[in-house]
């Protein structure tokens, strides 16, 4: 949302769109998620099979197996490090887990204090209407992006997507990651049990990771289609050029 005051801006105006806290969290989170994804793929290469329950090993039935059991489920260009090293991958993964988790907590607390969540991401009663959601879906499918002052407001699909990331996917990543830690398993076994066991936590962790990948791919595609230079400027400097209204 814009921080601009006074008359409602119109198409072509240069306005403030993203607050500093949003911009910092966006880029820190982007780096953290990328590092954790690449290091996580290396960790997965150590045992490229997924199970449900508390236990899982080579003789057990896996609900998903990628590649062969020789640790090459994902190629080196997708992993961190690029050569096989489970120990190094764990170091990268755990280091940036603190960045991801700490950044998420800070952003949510700050967004509650400045009312960003309530003002910009709250889905209103009118927006929950199926007809309203369907109208926004058709507009997205036809690549009809909002213009003028309307471009400063998140539509219902954006609110639902960002809400799912903030309140479902990222918290699940943190909780399932904790549940896989032996120390947490010993100290807080209830968390592990709530998630169905350590192997279930690992499976959920994997599924959520690729749900985040899907979100980011769609997000990047929308940025490119909406005008990448204008969108990047807004997320780097905070300034955004409102698209011209349609005739």
N, C-alpha and C positions, 0 to 999 in steps of 0.2 A: 504494500500500500504506500501511497505517497504521503510525505510529511508536509506537503504544501498546504498553506492556509489561504483563505480568501476565496475569490470566485472559482468555480469549477474549471479546471484546465480543459483545453480542447486539443483536437488533433494537431500535431506539429509542435506542441509546447514541450520544452525540456523541463522535466520535473524530478523531484526526489522520489525514488521508488522504494529502495531497500535500506533499512537501518544498518548501522555498522555491525551490530551484534548478529544480524541475519547474514551479512556478507562474510564475516569472519567464520561463523559456524559452517556456512555452506562450503567454503574452500578447505577448512581444516577437516571437515567431515568427508569431503571428496577424497582427499589424500589418505585419510585413515582407512576408509572403506576399501580403496584400491589396494593399499598395502596389505590389509587383512585378507582381502579376497585372494590375492596372489600367493601370500604365505599360506593361507588356508588350503589352497589347491595343492601346494607341496606337502602339507600335512596329510591331506587326503591320499596323495600318492603312496604314502607309507602303508596304507591298507585301503584300497579303493573299493570297499564294500560297505553297505549300510544295513543295519539291523534294527529291529524293534525290541524293546525290553531292557533288562539290566545287563545282559551279557551278549557277546557276539565274537566269534573267532572263525578261523578258516573252515572248520567242519560244519558250522551252523548255516542255516538257510538265510541268505541275504535277500532283501527285497529289491536291492539295486546293486549292480556291479558294473563299473565302468572300466573298460580296458581289461588287461590281464593282471594277474596277481604279482607281477614283477615290478610294480611301482611306476608305470608309465601311463596312468590314466589321462594325465594332462601333460602336454609338452613343455619343455623348459622355458619357452618364450612367454608362457602364461603364468609361470610360478616365480616365487621369490624365496630363496635364491634360484637362479636358473639351473644350477646343478643340484643333484639330489643331496639334500642335507636336512634331515628331520629336526635336528637340534637348532640349526640356524633359523629354520622356518618358525619354530616355536618361539624363539627369541623375538623375531619381528612381530609375530602375531600377538604375543602377550604385551609387548611394549606399546603397540598401537591400540590394543584393547583398552588401555587406560585413557588414551587420547579420545577414542570413540565414546566410551562410557562417561568420562568426565565432561566432554563437550556436550553430550546429550543432556546430562543433568543441568549443566550451567545454562544451556539454551532454553530448556523448558522452564526453569525457575525465572530466568530473566524475562521470558516471553509472558509468563504469568504476571510478573510485576508491572511490565509496561502495557499489559492487556493486548498484546499482539495476537495471542491465541483466541481470545474472545472476540476481538474486533475483526480480525482478518480471516481466521480459519474456522470459526463457528458456522455450522450449517444451519441456516434459518429454517423455520417451519415451512415457509413457502418453497424453499429449495428442496425439501424432502418430497415434494409432490412428484409422483412418477412422470407426469407430463413435463415438468420442468427438467428433470434429469434426462428424459428422452430427447428433449429439444437441444440440450447441451451436447448430448452424444452425437446427434445428427450434425450439429454445427462443427464439432471436432472432426467428424468423418469427412465433411465437405471442406475442411481446412478454412473455415470462416472464423477468423480470430477477432476478438473484440477490438474496437477502435475508440479513439478519443479517451474520455475519462473512464469509460468502462474497462479499458485495458489495465487500470490500476487495481481492479478488484478481482480476487480469485473467483472463478466460477465453481459450480458445485462439484464438478469432476476433479478439479485441482484440490479443492478442500478435502474431498474424500481420499484422494491419493496421498496428499501430504499428511493427513490425519492418520492413515494406515501406516505410513512410514514412521511417524513420530511416536505413535502410541501403541503400535502392534509389532511391526517388523523389527525396529531397532531395539526396543525392550526385550523382545524374544531372543534376539541375537545375544544380548548381554546375559540374560538368564540361562539360556542353554549353554553358553560358553562357561558360565560359572558352574553349572551342573556337571560339566565334563571334567572339572578340576578335582583331582583326588582329595585335596585338602577340604574343599567345599563339600564333597561327598561325605567325608568323615564328620565335618562340623555341622552341616545342615542337611542331613539325609532327607528331610521332608521335601526340600526343593527338588531333589532328584526323583523322589517318589511321585510328586505332583506332575512331573514331566514324563513319567512312565519308565524311568530308568536311564542310566547313562547312555546306552545305545540309542534309545529313543530321543534323548536330548541331542545326540550327534546327528541323527537323521533330521530332526526339526531344524537344527542349525544349518545343515546343508540346504534344505528346502528354502528356508528363509533367505539364505545368502543369494540363491538364484532368483528369488522373488525380488530382491533388491536390485540385482543385475537387470532384470526385466524392467523395473521402474526407471532405472537410470538410462537404459536404452531408449525408452519412450520419451523420457525427459529431454534427452539430448536431441532426439528427432524433432520434438516440438520446438526446441530452441532454434534449430537450424531452419525449420519451416517458418517460424515467426520472425526471423531476422537475427542471425547470430551476432552481428556486431553490436546492434542495439541492446540485445539481451545480455551480452557479456559486459558491455559498458555499465549496465545497470547493476550487475552483480559485483563488479570491481570498484566502481566509483560511487554507485548509488544513483546516478543520473540516468534518466530514461526518456527517450523521445517518443511521445505518444503517437501511435499510428493515426494517419489521417482518416476522418470519417468517410464512409462510402457515400457516393452520390445517390 
